[in-house]
């Protein structure tokens, strides 16, 4: 990567800090008891949201409860009909879950570890703020959980706007290089759409008769006479909707370059459910030409 580097990604995470940071009167000083109370409160909110994932629920138990709800005595025919429609709608929406029949037990210990890792990642990212802001933050841990003084909030607003403008100029450079390379290809392969989505799944990387096939969502890039320059040794994880505790590889950013002889596809990939330092990696592939084919 020459534009969307790991450093760029970490800086980009700072651009919306002012929007997600709330004002707190407790952020003026470093108070261990307050931090622990806040940490537990935020963690509990995340855990409640995580437990609502259907993968942790026995779909047959849900069906049984809905059927009981439909068959309860003492309701009108109209109400029973409405409840039956609700049951049928549930079956339609959860058809795949019912056919699969699997669910997993919520792992509280694993959740606690992942939340702790997430907090450490936040602290690491927030520590990249300018010293003029950091010196005003009494407890970086509280700030990483989303709370700050009015003064820090004000400083953030200015900094985030300036950083957004700065990174927007960098994005323009990447876009121009992609357009130039697509002109040399005599085709548009929509590499820049991956930067707009920011969460496309990386599914596979294969060498077929000297061509490199890169599977992404519902399509794949074919790099003719290709070679993997970077990332060949990384394992690619595919998303498992029935088990969100497992990692999956997704593309955060993509670049396309042409150096006068060969084309180069660069990807910044993140293995979700891993910490920020270990989870970010590059996939770089070079070749004589590139095609895009849908599955």
N, C-alpha and C positions, 0 to 999 in steps of 0.2 A: 504494500500500500504506500502510495506517495501523498495522498490527500487525507483520506479517512483513516487515519492511524488510530492506534489505541489511545494516544494522547488526545487526539481530536475528540474521540468518543467520550472520554472522561470529562473534558472541558464542556462538551455539549450537554452533559447531564446537569451542569450548573446553570444553564440558561433559563430554566423555569423555576429556580429555587425560590425566587420572590413570590411566585404564585402559590406555591405549596407550603410556604412558611407562615405560621400563625404567630400573632403577638401574645406574649405571656409575661405577666408581672413577676414570674418566678425565674425568668431567664437572666436577671441582673447579676445573680451570684451563683457560685458553684455549690450546690447542695446535694449531697449524696443521697439523702432520703427522698428528696424530690425526684432525682433522676431515676431511682429504682421504682418509685411509684408511677412515674410517667412511662418508663420502659415496660412495666407490667401492663399498664392500661393500653398502650399501643399494641403490644404483643397479643393481648386478649382480643382486641378488635380484629387483627389479622387472622388469629386462630378461628374466630367465629366465622369469618368470611371463608376461610379454607375448608372448614367442616361442612359448609353448604355445598361443596362440590359433590355432584351426584355419584362420583366414583366411590365415595365413602358410605353410600347408602345402599341397603339391600332393596333392589327394585321390587322384589316379590313381596317384601314386607310393606312397601309403599302401596302396592296393588291391593294387598289384603286390607289395609286401612281404608283405602278408597272404596273398595267393595262394601265394607262394613258401613261406610258413610252413605253409600247409595241405598243400602238395604235397611237402614234404620227405620223403626216403626214410628208412626204418628206424623208423617209428613204428607203433603198433598201430592197428587199425581204429577202436577206441574213441576213441583220442586224435585221430585224423584227423577223426572225426565231431564231436568237441568243437570242434576248430579251425574246421571248416566252419560250425558254428553261430556261432562268434565272427565269422567273415567276413560271414555273413548279417545278424548283428546290427549290424555296422559299416555295412553298406549301408543298412539301415533307418534308423539314426540319422542318417546323413549323406546321405540321399536328395537333399536340396536342394542340398548342396554338389556332389554328383556330377552332378546335372542342370545346375547352373550352370557348373561346371568352372573357375571363376575362383579365383585366389589372388594375393596380392601379396607382393612381396619385402619382407622386414623392413628398414626404414630406420633404421639405427643412428644416423645423424646427427639425424634427426627425433626419435627416442626420447630422445637425450641432451638435446636442446633442451627437450622436454616435461618431462623429469624436472627439469631446471634450473628451469623455470617453476614446477613443482609445489613445489620446495623454497623458492623465493622467496615463493610463496603461503603456505606453512606459516610462514615467518618473519614475514610480514606479520600473519597471524592470531595467532601466539604473542606478538607485540609488543603485543597488546591486553590482555595480562594485567596485573594490578595491579602498581604499582611495587614493592610489598613482596615480590613474587615475582620480578620481573625483576631486582632488585638482587642476588638470590641466584644467578642464572644466570650462570655464567662465560662461556659461549659460546652465544648464542641459536641459532646455526646447528646446533650439536650437539643442543640441546634440540628444535629443529624436526625433527630426524631421529629423535627418540623416546627420548633418553637424558638422565638428570638425576641429581643427587645424592639421597641419602635424605631430606635436609632439604627439598629442592624438591618431591620426590614427596609428602611429608607435607603441605606447604602446598597443593599442588595438590588433594589429596583434599578438604580442607576447602573450598577455593574453588569447586571444581567442584560440590560438593553444594549450596552456597549459590546458585551461579549457576543450577543446574538448577531449584531451588525457585523462584527469581525468575522465570525464563522460563516455568515451568509456570503461574504466575499470569497472565502475559501471554497464554499460549495459551488460558486459560479465557475471557479477555475476547473474543478472536477467535471462540471457539466460541459464546459467548452471542450475539454480533452476527450470526453466521451463522444460528443457530437462529431469532433474531428475524426476520431477513429471509425465511427459509423459511416462517415462519408467515404473513407478509404475502403470500407467493407462493401460499399454500395448497397447497404441495407440498414434498417433500423432494428436493433434487437432489444430495445427497451431496457437497457441496463439501468438507466436512471430511475425507472419505476421501483426498483428494489430499494432505492434510497427514500422514496416516498412512503413505502409500506413499512420499512424498518423491522419487519418481523416475519419475513418469508422463511419457510423451513428449508434447510439444506438436507436433502434426502440421500444422496449417493454421489460417489466419485468413482468412475470406472475407466479403464483403458481398454478400448475395443479396436484392435487392429491399428494401433498407433494414434487413434483419435481419443480425446478425453471427453467423457460424457459427465456432465454435472447436473444431477437431478435437483430441481427446485420447485416446490409446490406442484403445479400441474404441468410443468414444462421442463425441458432440459436444454442446456447449452452444449453444443458439440464444437470442441476446439480441434480443428484439423491439424494433423501432424503435431499433436500437442505433447507438452511435457509439464509435469507438476513441479514448479520451482520451490514452492513452500506449502507445507501443510499435508504432504503425502503421508506422514506418519501419524496424523491425528485421527482418532476414531470419530465417526459421525454417528450421532445419536438421533433416532427418529422419535417424534412425539407419540406418546402413548396416552390416549384420552382416558383410559381406564386406570392409569397410574401416574398422576402428576408429580409424584415424588421422584420419578426417573428424569434424568437430564435429557434435553433435546437440543439439537444444533440449529440455530437460526441466524440468518444473515442480517446484520445491522446496517451494512453499507457495501456498495459495489462501485468499482471503477473500471473503465475500459481505456486502454492506451494503445497507441501505435507509434513505434520507434523508427519507422521507415522501412523495416524489413519484416517484423512480426507484430502480431496483436497480443495484448496481455490483458487477461481478466483477473482483477484483484477483488477479494472479498474479505471483509472484517466479519468474523463469525463469533458468536457467543454460545457457549454451552450453558444453557440455563440450569439453575440449581447448583451452580459451582460459584466459587468466589471470584471476584472481579479480576484478580491477577491471573489465576489459573484458567478462568473460563473464556478469556478473549484470545483468539488466535487468527492467523492469516491463512487464506488459501489463495495461491497465485498460480495461474496456468498460462503458458505461452504457446502460440501456434501460428500457422500460416494463414488461418481464416477461422471465422466463428459463425455458427449457425444457431438458430433458436427453433426448437421443435416442440409442439405441444403433445402431451401424453395421449 
